[in-house]
Amino acid sequence: MIILKLYGVSIGPGDAELLTLKAVKTLEKCRVIAAPDDGLALSIAGRAVDLSGKEIVKLAFPMTNAREKLSKSHEKAAETLSEILKTEDAAFVCLGDISVYSTFHYISDYVKNRGFSVEVIAGVTSFCAAAAALGIPLVSGKQPLVIIPAGCENEKELLSLNATRVVMKGVCEQNISGEKYAAENVGLDGERLFYPEDEIPKTGYFTCTIIK
């Protein structure tokens, strides 16, 4: 019995040249490509892979913290993908790396429960791309690295740790020790980089702050 597969393809933070060779090969071999309906992930993938002739499936995910709405959108997306997987493999493209704060794993759990296989293709994270663009190391020697989602419950406590701290999807506005860097829209139009001597303005969703 052949078990068809859903591929979760990480496409990196914005620069199409940061797609891995494995990601490109996976997108090339899948006839069906699914993506969030905002179009950003799909547009990045389309700069690395010829998507003409592919069936494009756009899935809606509301920008909300309401768990019930999010759960319903994940289940609906999984049902759509499961129907496709009855006849062929499919790929779902995600920004950054799928293992870091990605919608994909909610969907993949539903898909697995329906008897299909799932494979994840790793990618470049936004904070690694930000450090590269800024020209700084994230960590060296035995320094720890702490990844913090902006606005999380214990954000203040985590920011006080003796480590390189990365704040995802937001600017750290608290007065804390360390050199503060920030990167917005890395690899996308409107990329902006900020260094410790700069005044960091309130920036958008695709921002990470690095405190060393």
Secondary structure, DSSP 8 states (H G I E B T S, - for coil): ----EEEEEE-BSS-GGGS-HHHHHHHHH-SEEEEETTSHHHHHHHHHS--TTSEEEEE---S---HHHHHHHHHHHHHHHHHHHTTS-EEEEESB-TTTT-SHHHHHHHHHHTT-EEEEE----HHHHHHHHHT--S--TT--EEEEETT-TTHHHHHTSSSEEEEETS---S--SS-EEEEESTTSTT-EEE-TTS------SSEEEEE-
